[in-house]
Amino acid sequence: MIDYSVFKDKKAVYYTLGCKLNFSETATIERRLQEAGIRTAKRGEKADICIVNSCAVTQEAEKKCRQAIHKLVRQHPGAYVVVTGCYAQLSAEKLSKELGVDVVLGIDKKGEVLEHLGNLEKHERGGEWFAQPAKDVRNFVHSCSRGDRTRYFLKVQDGCDYFCTYCTIPFARGRSRNPKIEELVGQAQNAAAEGGKEIVITGVNIGDFGKSTGESFTSLVKALDGVEGILRYRISSIEPNLLTDEIIDYVAQSRAFMPHFHIPLQAGSDEVLKLMHRRYDTALFAQKIVKVREVMPDAFIGVDVIVGARGESEELFAEAYEFIKGLDISQLHVFNYSERPGTQALKIEGAVPPPEKHRRSQLLIALSEEKRLAFYHRHVGKEAVVLFEKNRAGMPMGGFTNNYIRVESVPCEEYVNRLVRVRLGELNEDGSALVADEILGFAD
């Protein structure tokens, strides 16, 4: 039994690194602690509890996690410190000995933060850690949270069975697993009852949905599309080999699934894709882009790319650059390859020096900006529907169109969490968004 009286008048701060899935899970942790009476600390307040949801996708992410722990301990002296997430799973015992860390929770315990707060007594000689090997983890920790944004994030799947040579995620998150469709539909219905209008579907490898239940991602998409009150869904990221023509065709005609795809490419060279143990080639990837454009000409297509992987020679990068340049996509998310302990990539010859990684990433970032601006310019003067989010003080109000173009407008409380029809104007000063030239009315 939890003694909730211990939490009376207690305040907590939350620090999250990494993917949308982590942010969704943190929001769920925060919500559960609030239900137990623990208030989220305001800016400048000293907290009694510090929660860190960590990432291990790169060496830099782990470094930021350690820095965050030390900073929180300094800012909130005497606070009870909990670390969870991928880095916690991979380095639980090590992190438990970090200065000021009281409890480290592995991937199977991420949903049990409240239960591990105990009576909030500090562990002066190093904290406790709870993490079983990821390969043995079978439980699914549910998460459907809004956090401080308008959009909800619904976790539909966890873990990965792919074991790409550069990646630690299967070791941190465990094997692919998911809940039943009916459970996820229920969570979407709850989000709608709370006033939610847009849900982003998240997971580690969501196209692999169904491993645990004998269902399919296509069936999940169709079931969620029928939830009344939810007006928009976005598929956060889906492997190209799992993005079937059936899914693309369904999204093109669906009631609520938006013309917006995020598809990881990782390398634009077949030779490098083989070294990475990816499950497709450039021909298949290009075919998926063509298919999306055929049925949704104005769809936003975001693409992940890793630069400087072992074995990526200058010639292979040049080949990849030309391939990516020829794709009709909207934006790139560029990542520098990071050496990860225990991965098979360390056995591959041909390490790329850091300055060369930087040069290549800058080339792709520039290409990405060129493609994004061209995509935005195509829509100037057109009508669009924007779901506006609450603005920060002194800042313009922002939101996204169906096809994920960021739009700014003069703040108006009446527009928050409403679908608003606008006429799109030119770019704002920094080029990050189009300006709403004219408000044409509500669309919800």
C-alpha positions as CSV (number, residue, x, y, z in Angstrom):
1,M,0.0,0.0,0.0
2,I,1.2,3.5,-0.8
3,D,1.1,6.0,2.0
4,Y,-0.2,9.0,0.1
5,S,0.1,11.2,3.2
6,V,3.9,11.3,2.6
7,F,3.2,13.2,-0.7
8,K,1.2,16.0,0.8
9,D,2.5,19.4,-0.3
10,K,5.3,17.8,-2.2
11,K,6.6,19.2,-5.6
12,A,8.3,17.4,-8.5
13,V,10.3,18.4,-11.5
14,Y,10.6,16.4,-14.7
15,Y,13.5,16.2,-17.2
16,T,13.1,14.2,-20.4
17,L,15.7,13.4,-23.1
18,G,15.2,11.6,-26.4
19,C,12.1,10.6,-28.5
20,K,8.4,11.6,-28.5
21,L,7.8,8.2,-26.8
22,N,9.9,9.3,-23.8
23,F,8.0,12.6,-23.6
24,S,4.7,10.8,-23.7
25,E,5.8,8.4,-20.9
26,T,7.1,11.3,-18.8
27,A,3.7,13.0,-19.2
28,T,2.0,9.8,-18.0
29,I,4.4,9.6,-14.9
30,E,3.6,13.3,-14.1
31,R,-0.1,12.7,-14.4
32,R,0.1,9.7,-12.0
33,L,2.1,11.7,-9.5
34,Q,-0.3,14.6,-9.6
35,E,-3.2,12.2,-8.9
36,A,-1.3,11.1,-5.8
37,G,-1.1,14.7,-4.7
38,I,2.4,15.7,-5.9
39,R,2.3,19.1,-7.6
40,T,4.5,19.9,-10.5
41,A,7.0,22.6,-9.3
42,K,6.8,26.0,-11.0
43,R,9.8,27.7,-12.5
44,G,12.2,28.8,-9.7
45,E,10.6,26.6,-7.0
46,K,12.6,24.0,-5.1
47,A,11.3,20.5,-5.8
48,D,11.1,17.6,-3.4
49,I,11.3,15.0,-6.2
50,C,13.3,15.0,-9.4
51,I,12.3,12.6,-12.2
52,V,14.8,12.0,-15.1
53,N,13.6,10.0,-18.2
54,S,16.8,9.2,-20.0
55,C,17.9,8.4,-23.5
56,A,20.8,6.2,-24.8
57,V,20.5,6.6,-28.5
58,T,23.8,8.5,-28.7
59,Q,26.9,9.1,-26.5
60,E,25.8,12.7,-26.4
61,A,22.4,11.8,-25.0
62,E,24.0,9.8,-22.1
63,K,26.3,12.8,-21.4
64,K,23.3,15.1,-21.3
65,C,21.6,12.7,-18.9
66,R,24.5,12.8,-16.5
67,Q,24.7,16.5,-16.7
68,A,21.0,16.8,-16.0
69,I,21.2,14.7,-12.9
70,H,24.1,16.8,-11.5
71,K,22.3,20.0,-12.3
72,L,19.0,18.9,-10.7
73,V,20.8,17.8,-7.6
74,R,22.4,21.2,-7.3
75,Q,19.2,23.1,-8.0
76,H,17.1,21.0,-5.7
77,P,19.2,20.1,-2.7
78,G,17.8,17.2,-0.7
79,A,15.3,16.2,-3.4
80,Y,14.6,12.5,-4.0
81,V,16.0,11.7,-7.4
82,V,14.6,9.0,-9.7
83,V,16.2,8.0,-13.1
84,T,14.4,5.8,-15.6
85,G,14.5,5.3,-19.4
86,C,16.9,3.7,-21.8
87,Y,20.1,4.9,-20.2
88,A,18.8,3.7,-16.9
89,Q,18.1,0.3,-18.4
90,L,21.6,0.0,-19.9
91,S,23.5,1.4,-17.0
92,A,21.3,0.9,-13.9
93,E,24.0,-0.1,-11.4
94,K,26.4,2.6,-12.6
95,L,23.7,5.3,-12.4
96,S,22.6,4.2,-9.0
97,K,26.0,5.2,-7.7
98,E,25.8,8.7,-9.2
99,L,25.8,11.5,-6.6
100,G,22.3,12.1,-5.4
101,V,20.5,9.4,-7.3
102,D,18.1,7.5,-5.1
103,V,16.3,5.0,-7.4
104,V,17.1,3.8,-10.9
105,L,14.2,2.1,-12.7
106,G,14.7,-0.1,-15.8
107,I,12.3,-0.3,-18.7
108,D,10.0,-2.8,-17.0
109,K,9.6,-0.5,-14.0
110,K,9.0,2.8,-15.8
111,G,5.3,2.6,-15.0
112,E,6.0,2.1,-11.2
113,V,7.7,5.4,-10.4
114,L,5.1,6.3,-7.7
115,E,5.5,2.9,-6.1
116,H,9.3,3.4,-5.8
117,L,9.2,6.8,-4.1
118,G,8.8,5.1,-0.7
119,N,8.8,7.6,2.1
120,L,11.1,9.9,0.2
121,E,14.1,9.2,2.5
122,K,17.4,9.8,0.8
123,H,19.8,7.0,0.1
124,E,23.1,8.4,1.4
125,R,25.4,5.6,0.3
126,G,24.2,5.2,-3.3
127,G,20.7,4.5,-4.6
128,E,18.8,1.3,-5.3
129,W,18.4,0.0,-8.9
130,F,15.7,-2.2,-10.4
131,A,16.3,-3.5,-14.0
132,Q,15.9,-7.0,-15.3
133,P,17.5,-7.9,-18.7
134,A,15.6,-6.2,-21.5
135,K,15.2,-9.6,-23.3
136,D,13.1,-10.8,-20.4
137,V,10.8,-7.8,-20.3
138,R,7.3,-8.7,-21.4
139,N,5.1,-6.1,-19.7
140,F,3.7,-3.1,-21.7
141,V,3.6,0.2,-19.9
142,H,0.6,2.2,-21.2
143,S,0.9,5.9,-22.0
144,C,-1.5,8.4,-23.4
145,S,-0.8,11.9,-22.3
146,R,-1.1,15.4,-23.5
147,G,1.6,17.0,-21.3
148,D,1.7,20.8,-21.8
149,R,0.6,20.7,-25.5
150,T,-2.7,20.4,-27.3
151,R,-1.8,17.1,-29.0
152,Y,-2.0,13.7,-27.2
153,F,0.6,11.1,-27.6
154,L,-0.6,7.5,-27.6
155,K,1.9,4.7,-27.1
156,V,0.8,1.7,-29.1
157,Q,4.0,-0.4,-29.1
158,D,7.3,-0.8,-27.4
159,G,10.6,-2.6,-28.0
160,C,12.2,-3.7,-31.3
161,D,13.2,-7.1,-32.8
162,Y,15.3,-5.6,-35.7
163,F,18.8,-5.3,-34.1
164,C,20.3,-2.8,-36.6
165,T,24.0,-2.9,-36.2
166,Y,24.3,0.7,-34.9
167,C,21.4,0.7,-32.4
168,T,21.1,0.0,-28.7
169,I,17.3,0.3,-28.5
170,P,16.5,-3.5,-28.5
171,F,18.9,-3.8,-25.6
172,A,17.3,-0.9,-23.8
173,R,13.6,-1.4,-24.7
174,G,13.4,-5.1,-25.1
175,R,11.5,-7.1,-27.7
176,S,8.6,-5.9,-29.7
177,R,5.3,-5.9,-27.7
178,N,1.9,-4.2,-27.7
179,P,-1.5,-4.1,-26.0
180,K,-4.7,-5.1,-27.7
181,I,-6.5,-2.7,-30.1
182,E,-9.5,-2.5,-27.9
183,E,-7.3,-1.1,-25.0
184,L,-5.8,1.6,-27.3
185,V,-9.3,2.5,-28.6
186,G,-10.4,3.0,-25.0
187,Q,-7.5,5.3,-24.4
188,A,-8.3,7.3,-27.5
189,Q,-11.9,7.6,-26.3
190,N,-10.7,8.9,-22.9
191,A,-8.5,11.5,-24.7
192,A,-11.6,12.6,-26.7
193,A,-13.6,12.8,-23.5
194,E,-11.0,15.1,-22.1
195,G,-11.3,17.4,-25.1
196,G,-8.4,16.1,-27.1
197,K,-8.7,16.5,-30.9
198,E,-5.3,15.2,-32.2
199,I,-3.4,12.1,-31.3
200,V,0.2,11.2,-32.3
201,I,0.7,7.5,-32.5
202,T,4.1,6.6,-30.9
203,G,6.2,3.6,-30.3
204,V,9.6,2.2,-31.0
205,N,8.7,0.3,-34.2
206,I,4.9,0.9,-34.6
207,G,4.6,-0.8,-37.9
208,D,5.5,-4.1,-36.1
209,F,2.3,-3.7,-34.0
210,G,0.5,-7.0,-33.4
211,K,3.4,-9.3,-32.3
212,S,1.8,-9.7,-28.9
213,T,-1.8,-10.0,-29.8
214,G,-2.0,-11.4,-33.4
215,E,-3.4,-8.2,-34.7
216,S,-2.0,-5.7,-37.3
217,F,-1.1,-2.1,-37.5
218,T,-3.5,-1.6,-40.4
219,S,-6.4,-2.9,-38.2
220,L,-5.3,-0.6,-35.4
221,V,-5.3,2.4,-37.8
222,K,-8.8,1.5,-38.9
223,A,-10.1,1.1,-35.4
224,L,-8.7,4.4,-34.2
225,D,-10.2,6.2,-37.2
226,G,-13.6,5.3,-35.8
227,V,-13.2,7.1,-32.4
228,E,-15.6,10.0,-32.3
229,G,-14.2,13.3,-31.1
230,I,-10.6,12.7,-32.3
231,L,-10.3,14.8,-35.5
232,R,-6.6,14.1,-36.3
233,Y,-4.1,11.3,-36.0
234,R,-0.5,11.4,-37.0
235,I,1.8,8.4,-37.4
236,S,5.0,9.4,-35.7
237,S,7.5,7.1,-37.5
238,I,7.1,3.9,-39.5
239,E,9.8,1.7,-41.1
240,P,9.6,1.8,-45.0
241,N,9.3,-2.0,-45.3
242,L,6.3,-1.9,-42.9
243,L,4.6,1.1,-44.6
244,T,2.3,-1.0,-46.8
245,D,0.4,0.3,-49.8
246,E,-2.7,-0.6,-47.9
247,I,-1.8,1.8,-45.1
248,I,-0.9,4.6,-47.5
249,D,-4.2,4.1,-49.5
250,Y,-6.2,4.1,-46.2
251,V,-4.6,7.2,-44.9
252,A,-5.3,9.0,-48.2
253,Q,-9.1,8.5,-47.8
254,S,-9.5,8.2,-44.0
255,R,-11.6,10.5,-41.9
256,A,-8.9,11.5,-39.4
257,F,-5.5,10.2,-40.4
258,M,-3.4,13.2,-41.6
259,P,-1.4,13.3,-44.9
260,H,1.8,13.2,-42.9
261,F,4.5,10.5,-42.8
262,H,7.8,10.2,-41.0
263,I,9.9,7.4,-42.6
264,P,13.4,6.5,-41.5
265,L,15.9,6.1,-44.3
266,Q,19.1,6.2,-42.3
267,A,21.3,5.8,-45.3
268,G,20.9,6.6,-49.0
269,S,23.4,4.0,-50.1
270,D,22.5,0.3,-50.5
271,E,25.9,-0.7,-49.4
272,V,25.6,1.2,-46.1
273,L,22.1,0.0,-45.6
274,K,23.4,-3.6,-45.7
275,L,26.1,-2.7,-43.2
276,M,23.4,-1.3,-41.0
277,H,21.3,-4.5,-41.4
278,R,18.3,-2.4,-42.5
279,R,15.5,-4.4,-44.1
280,Y,15.0,-2.5,-47.4
281,D,17.0,-0.9,-50.1
282,T,16.9,2.5,-51.7
283,A,14.6,1.3,-54.5
284,L,11.9,0.2,-52.1
285,F,12.3,3.5,-50.2
286,A,12.0,5.6,-53.3
287,Q,8.9,3.5,-54.3
288,K,7.2,4.4,-51.0
289,I,7.8,8.1,-51.6
290,V,6.3,7.8,-55.1
291,K,3.3,5.9,-53.8
292,V,2.6,8.6,-51.1
293,R,2.9,11.4,-53.6
294,E,0.5,9.6,-56.1
295,V,-2.3,9.5,-53.6
296,M,-1.5,12.5,-51.4
297,P,0.4,15.1,-53.5
298,D,0.5,17.6,-50.6
299,A,1.5,15.1,-47.8
300,F,4.4,16.1,-45.5
301,I,7.1,13.5,-45.6
302,G,9.9,13.7,-43.0
303,V,12.9,11.4,-43.3
304,D,15.6,10.3,-40.8
305,V,19.2,10.0,-42.0
306,I,22.3,9.0,-40.1
307,V,25.6,10.4,-41.4
308,G,29.1,9.1,-40.9
309,A,28.3,5.5,-40.0
310,R,31.2,3.1,-40.1
311,G,31.8,2.0,-43.7
312,E,30.3,5.1,-45.2
313,S,33.1,6.3,-47.5
314,E,33.2,9.7,-49.1
315,E,32.0,8.1,-52.4
316,L,29.1,6.3,-50.7
317,F,28.0,9.5,-48.9
318,A,28.1,11.3,-52.3
319,E,25.9,8.6,-53.7
320,A,23.5,8.9,-50.7
321,Y,23.4,12.7,-51.0
322,E,22.3,12.5,-54.7
323,F,19.7,9.9,-53.9
324,I,18.2,12.0,-51.1
325,K,18.3,15.1,-53.2
326,G,16.2,13.3,-55.8
327,L,13.5,12.3,-53.3
328,D,10.3,14.4,-53.3
329,I,10.3,14.8,-49.5
330,S,9.6,17.7,-47.1
331,Q,12.3,17.6,-44.5
332,L,15.2,15.6,-43.1
333,H,16.1,14.8,-39.5
334,V,19.9,14.5,-39.6
335,F,21.8,12.5,-36.9
336,N,25.6,12.0,-36.6
337,Y,26.5,8.3,-36.2
338,S,27.5,7.6,-32.5
339,E,29.6,4.7,-31.4
340,R,27.5,2.6,-29.0
341,P,29.1,-0.1,-26.8
342,G,27.9,-3.6,-27.5
343,T,26.7,-2.9,-31.0
344,Q,27.8,-4.9,-34.1
345,A,28.7,-1.7,-35.9
346,L,31.9,-1.5,-33.9
347,K,33.2,-4.5,-35.9
348,I,32.8,-2.6,-39.2
349,E,35.9,-1.1,-40.8
350,G,36.1,2.5,-41.9
351,A,35.3,4.8,-39.0
352,V,34.5,8.4,-40.2
353,P,36.4,11.2,-38.4
354,P,34.2,13.7,-36.4
355,P,35.0,16.7,-38.7
356,E,33.9,14.7,-41.7
357,K,30.7,13.7,-40.0
358,H,30.1,17.4,-39.2
359,R,30.7,18.4,-42.9
360,R,28.3,15.7,-44.2
361,S,25.6,16.6,-41.6
362,Q,25.8,20.3,-42.6
363,L,25.3,19.4,-46.3
364,L,22.2,17.4,-45.5
365,I,20.8,20.0,-43.1
366,A,21.2,22.6,-45.8
367,L,19.4,20.2,-48.3
368,S,16.7,19.7,-45.7
369,E,16.1,23.4,-45.3
370,E,15.9,23.8,-49.1
371,K,13.3,21.1,-49.3
372,R,11.3,22.4,-46.4
373,L,11.1,25.9,-47.7
374,A,10.2,24.7,-51.2
375,F,7.4,22.6,-49.6
376,Y,6.2,25.7,-47.5
377,H,6.3,28.0,-50.5
378,R,4.0,25.7,-52.5
379,H,1.3,26.4,-50.0
380,V,1.4,30.2,-49.8
381,G,-2.0,31.6,-50.7
382,K,-3.9,28.4,-50.1
383,E,-6.5,27.7,-47.6
384,A,-5.7,25.3,-44.7
385,V,-7.0,24.1,-41.4
386,V,-4.8,24.7,-38.4
387,L,-5.0,23.2,-34.9
388,F,-3.7,26.0,-32.7
389,E,-1.8,25.5,-29.5
390,K,-1.7,27.9,-26.5
391,N,1.1,30.4,-27.0
392,R,3.8,31.4,-24.6
393,A,3.6,34.9,-23.2
394,G,4.7,37.5,-25.7
395,M,5.0,34.9,-28.5
396,P,2.7,34.4,-31.6
397,M,0.2,31.6,-31.5
398,G,1.3,28.5,-33.4
399,G,-0.2,25.3,-34.8
400,F,0.0,22.9,-37.7
401,T,-2.0,22.3,-40.8
402,N,-3.3,18.9,-41.8
403,N,0.0,18.3,-43.7
404,Y,2.2,19.5,-40.8
405,I,3.1,23.1,-42.0
406,R,3.7,25.2,-39.0
407,V,1.5,28.4,-39.0
408,E,1.7,31.5,-36.8
409,S,-1.1,33.9,-35.9
410,V,-1.8,36.8,-33.6
411,P,-2.7,35.2,-30.2
412,C,-6.4,34.6,-29.6
413,E,-7.6,32.5,-26.6
414,E,-10.7,31.4,-28.6
415,Y,-8.5,29.6,-31.1
416,V,-6.7,27.3,-28.6
417,N,-7.4,23.6,-29.3
418,R,-9.7,24.6,-32.1
419,L,-9.5,23.7,-35.8
420,V,-9.3,27.1,-37.6
421,R,-9.5,27.6,-41.3
422,V,-7.0,30.2,-42.5
423,R,-5.4,31.5,-45.7
424,L,-1.7,30.9,-45.6
425,G,0.6,33.9,-46.1
426,E,4.4,34.2,-46.5
427,L,7.1,33.0,-44.2
428,N,7.6,34.6,-40.8
429,E,10.9,36.5,-40.0
430,D,13.0,33.4,-39.2
431,G,11.4,31.2,-41.9
432,S,10.2,28.6,-39.4
433,A,6.5,29.0,-40.2
434,L,3.9,30.5,-42.6
435,V,1.9,33.4,-41.3
436,A,-1.9,33.2,-41.2
437,D,-2.9,36.0,-43.6
438,E,-6.6,35.7,-42.9
439,I,-8.8,33.8,-40.5
440,L,-11.7,32.2,-42.4
441,G,-13.6,30.6,-39.5
442,F,-13.7,27.4,-37.4
443,A,-13.6,24.0,-39.0
444,D,-14.5,21.8,-36.0
